[in-house]
Each structure stands twice: as structure tokens, then as C-alpha cells.
Amino acid sequence: MAENLEQLDQLIDDLRHAAATENWDRLSELHEAVQPNVARVMNAVATGAYSADVVRQRLEELRRVCDLGLQGAQAARAAAKTALDEMRQNRQAVSAYHKIAMNQLK
């Protein structure tokens, strides 16, 4: 049963590392493992294998790490959107310049 809590601890560490290194693909993979891991730990709590306080602390830490990952992903998405908007504006400026240049050649 201790392996369930160790696996949850490892998952929390892996999530923290993926968020810190901005490895969004890895963060997404790990996120899929959260629910099954939590379910196993909660089943162990129900059988009395773990103290509810110990598990509560782990789950609070898991929530904090997930929140950090979400904030990081949202910031990265916003930065990507800004970069795409700038590219779109640059493309429009080049297109407008090209049209003006072509009209002057006529």
C-alpha cells in the first residue's frame, strides 16, 4: 500500500519538474495520471492504510503544483498568441507595402 503514496509523491515531483521546465507535453501526459493515482490513494485511505491528514497534505500539494502548471501553460499560450498576432500584423504590413510598390511600378 505504501507504493500508492510513493507513486503519488513521484507524480507530484514529476509535475513540479515539468512545470518548472515548461515541458507542456510532459505536463499533459502526467496530468492524465492524476485521477488514477488519486483514486488508488483514496481507496487506500478508505481501507485505513493511510491517515486522512497525510493524504490531505499530499492532495493539497498536488493541487498547488497543478495550479502552477496551469498558470504556466496559460502564460505560454498567451505568449504564443501575442507572437502569432505580431506575425499576422507583419504579414499585413508586408502585403500592404507590396501593393503600394506594385501600384507605383504601373
Backbone torsions as a table, in degrees:
resi	resn	phi	psi	omega
1	MET	NA	-32.3	-179.2
2	ALA	-60.6	-25.3	-179.7
3	GLU	-63.4	-31.4	178.3
4	ASN	-62.4	-43.9	179.6
5	LEU	-69.9	-37.6	177.1
6	GLU	-64.9	-39.1	177.9
7	GLN	-65.2	-39.1	177.3
8	LEU	-65.0	-42.9	177.4
9	ASP	-60.4	-43.3	179.3
10	GLN	-63.6	-41.5	178.4
11	LEU	-61.2	-43.4	178.2
12	ILE	-61.0	-45.4	178.3
13	ASP	-62.3	-42.8	180.0
14	ASP	-64.9	-41.1	177.2
15	LEU	-62.9	-43.3	179.3
16	ARG	-60.6	-44.7	-179.4
17	HIS	-65.6	-43.9	179.8
18	ALA	-62.3	-39.9	178.6
19	ALA	-67.8	-42.4	-178.2
20	ALA	-65.2	-35.0	-179.2
21	THR	-93.5	3.5	-180.0
22	GLU	55.1	41.2	177.4
23	ASN	-92.9	84.6	-171.7
24	TRP	-68.2	-32.7	177.4
25	ASP	-63.8	-46.2	179.6
26	ARG	-65.2	-39.9	179.1
27	LEU	-60.4	-40.6	178.4
28	SER	-64.8	-43.3	177.8
29	GLU	-60.3	-46.1	-178.2
30	LEU	-66.7	-34.8	-179.6
31	HIS	-59.5	-34.5	178.7
32	GLU	-65.7	-23.3	-178.6
33	ALA	-87.7	-8.2	-175.5
34	VAL	-63.3	-54.4	-174.3
35	GLN	-59.5	-47.9	179.1
36	PRO	-62.6	-37.9	179.1
37	ASN	-65.6	-45.1	179.4
38	VAL	-63.6	-40.0	179.5
39	ALA	-60.9	-43.3	179.3
40	ARG	-63.3	-42.2	179.9
41	VAL	-66.5	-40.9	-179.9
42	MET	-66.2	-35.7	175.2
43	ASN	-63.9	-38.8	178.4
44	ALA	-66.9	-36.1	176.3
45	VAL	-63.6	-40.8	-178.7
46	ALA	-63.4	-30.0	179.1
47	THR	-88.4	-2.0	178.9
48	GLY	86.6	10.9	-178.1
49	ALA	-70.8	-29.9	-178.9
50	TYR	-129.9	152.0	173.4
51	SER	-71.8	138.5	178.5
52	ALA	-61.8	-34.4	179.6
53	ASP	-65.7	-40.4	179.3
54	VAL	-63.3	-45.1	-178.9
55	VAL	-68.4	-39.0	178.7
56	ARG	-58.8	-43.0	178.5
57	GLN	-61.5	-43.0	179.6
58	ARG	-64.6	-41.5	-178.7
59	LEU	-68.3	-34.6	175.6
60	GLU	-65.3	-41.0	177.7
61	GLU	-65.3	-40.9	177.3
62	LEU	-59.9	-43.7	178.9
63	ARG	-62.4	-43.7	179.2
64	ARG	-61.5	-43.9	-179.3
65	VAL	-66.6	-41.7	177.9
66	CYS	-63.0	-40.5	177.6
67	ASP	-62.1	-41.7	177.9
68	LEU	-62.6	-42.7	178.4
69	GLY	-62.8	-41.5	178.8
70	LEU	-64.1	-44.2	178.8
71	GLN	-61.5	-42.8	178.8
72	GLY	-63.9	-42.5	179.7
73	ALA	-65.6	-39.9	178.3
74	GLN	-65.2	-39.6	177.9
75	ALA	-65.3	-41.6	178.9
76	ALA	-65.1	-39.4	178.2
77	ARG	-64.6	-41.5	178.3
78	ALA	-63.9	-40.9	178.7
79	ALA	-64.7	-40.5	178.7
80	ALA	-65.1	-40.6	178.5
81	LYS	-62.7	-43.7	178.4
82	THR	-60.9	-44.3	179.4
83	ALA	-62.9	-41.3	179.0
84	LEU	-66.6	-39.7	177.4
85	ASP	-62.1	-41.6	178.6
86	GLU	-64.9	-40.2	177.9
87	MET	-63.2	-41.5	180.0
88	ARG	-63.0	-42.7	179.1
89	GLN	-65.0	-41.7	178.1
90	ASN	-62.6	-41.4	179.7
91	ARG	-63.7	-41.3	178.8
92	GLN	-65.6	-39.0	178.9
93	ALA	-65.2	-42.3	178.6
94	VAL	-64.0	-41.5	179.9
95	SER	-64.1	-44.2	178.9
96	ALA	-63.3	-43.2	178.8
97	TYR	-61.6	-42.5	180.0
98	HIS	-61.6	-44.0	179.8
99	LYS	-62.3	-43.2	179.3
100	ILE	-64.0	-44.4	-179.3
101	ALA	-63.0	-41.1	-179.4
102	MET	-67.2	-36.9	178.1
103	ASN	-67.2	-33.4	-179.9
104	GLN	-72.3	-26.3	-179.5
105	LEU	-77.8	-18.6	-176.5
106	LYS	-75.9	NA	NA
